[in-house]
Amino acid sequence: MKEKQSFSVVNLTSQEIPIVVEDTKTRYSWVPVGIITPDDYFQNITDSYTTSTTNAACIEGIADLIFGKGLYSKDVAFQNVLSKLIPQEELKRVIFDLKLYGNSAFQVYWDDSHTKVVKFYHTPIQTIRAEKIYDNPQVENYYYCTDWADQKAQRAKKKIPAYGTYNEKMELLYIKNYTPGKYYYSLPDWMPGLQFAFVEAELSNLHLNNIENGFMPLVMVNMNNGIPAPEERQVIESMIEQKFTGTRNAGRFMISFNDDAERRPTLETINIDNLHDKYKYVAEYAQDRILVGHRVTSPLLFGIRTVANGFSSQSEEMKTAFSILQTMTINPFQNLVINFITTALSEGGYDDTELYFEQLTPLAILSQQAEETGQTVDEVSEETDKQMENPSTIEDEGAVDTNIEEETLMDYSKSNPNFSKNYETYKL
């Protein structure tokens, strides 16, 4: 009689494409935002930054370029006020949050008469959640909590009014870009590269544990003491999966206790051809996708050297790549920040602020341009700053009269990041 044989395939944990969900159906008055669990979005983004070398290099490098040498005003008199209103270090943190999370926020303080804004402070965006809008067209309040994963800390949360909605001493200026399908939060521009950041992190875990465990090969375990019941088989499979699968368990060994030699389990090595080439391909592909997600035109700008750069020389590559990066990536971020701050200052009692970012240009590019033009590096830097001036800071030659009365407008755009003091006029 032919003996029965049973072969089981243990399915490893599957990972789906990250989908960010704003959960508005909870019993909470705020809106959780999550990817795997209902409110893990900010933690997952943080993990992708702290565990992926390429992702961290891109985020830090682009955030530095967005901030440049700081925010300034063309109005010399207002410049003295601006330096006290918005400390450069606070702005730099806000810009970093905006690049990393796609959202950022300022605590804005008013004077006692609520006619002048007196200070802007950075607020860690991962501590902020938006209040449900219900029938309102805009978010009117935000909640602050030091740890949203802690139920005890949630009970001590604080409500902060959105900027321009009330007459409170402190209000929250929430900065975000438009994201289709999202009303309360926005996504970072590199969001499609999130899973590849985790791929890079898992590869590093895999290699580290393989090194620590002597590069032991993949094996197949044959249990030779009969076929257990389905429930028992499931328990055995779960125990083996828990102990010996995953990148953190790479190369672990087994100990088997048997009644006799004939019933001992057999281990068969499964050799995979060109495994190192496969790892190399996955690593290079993940790195490439992360760079594409950040719209990095040349990795050299951030100290990342790839196999093929596509340029005849490094100086040519950096010069062309930086120009594209500045136009397509850096300027849009700077304009977004300037527009929010300009609007907030206008409502806070300051007009004609004329804000601009002083650009940060790689020294290699400035030196080459100085050599070609016969100018000094400082002269080339000043000229480059003028050429890269943010469009939003250039005065409008002539405004277009739309002849539309404000009272007839209704604002239904819940995802519009700006909040005007004319809100009461539009409110249904």
Salt bridges, closest charged atoms under 4 A:
ASP39 OD1 - ARG129 NE 3.11
GLU89 OE2 - ARG93 NE 3.85
GLU90 OE2 - ARG93 NH1 3.81
ASP97 OD2 - HIS122 NE2 2.82
ASP112 OD1 - LYS169 NZ 3.11
GLU131 OE2 - LYS159 NZ 3.44
GLU171 OE2 - HIS114 NE2 3.55
ASP189 OD1 - LYS99 NZ 2.95
ASP189 OD2 - ARG295 NH2 3.33
ASP277 OD1 - HIS276 NE2 3.12
ASP288 OD2 - ARG289 NH2 2.46
GLU372 OE1 - LYS319 NZ 3.58
GLU382 OE2 - LYS386 NZ 3.99
GLU389 OE1 - LYS74 NZ 3.06
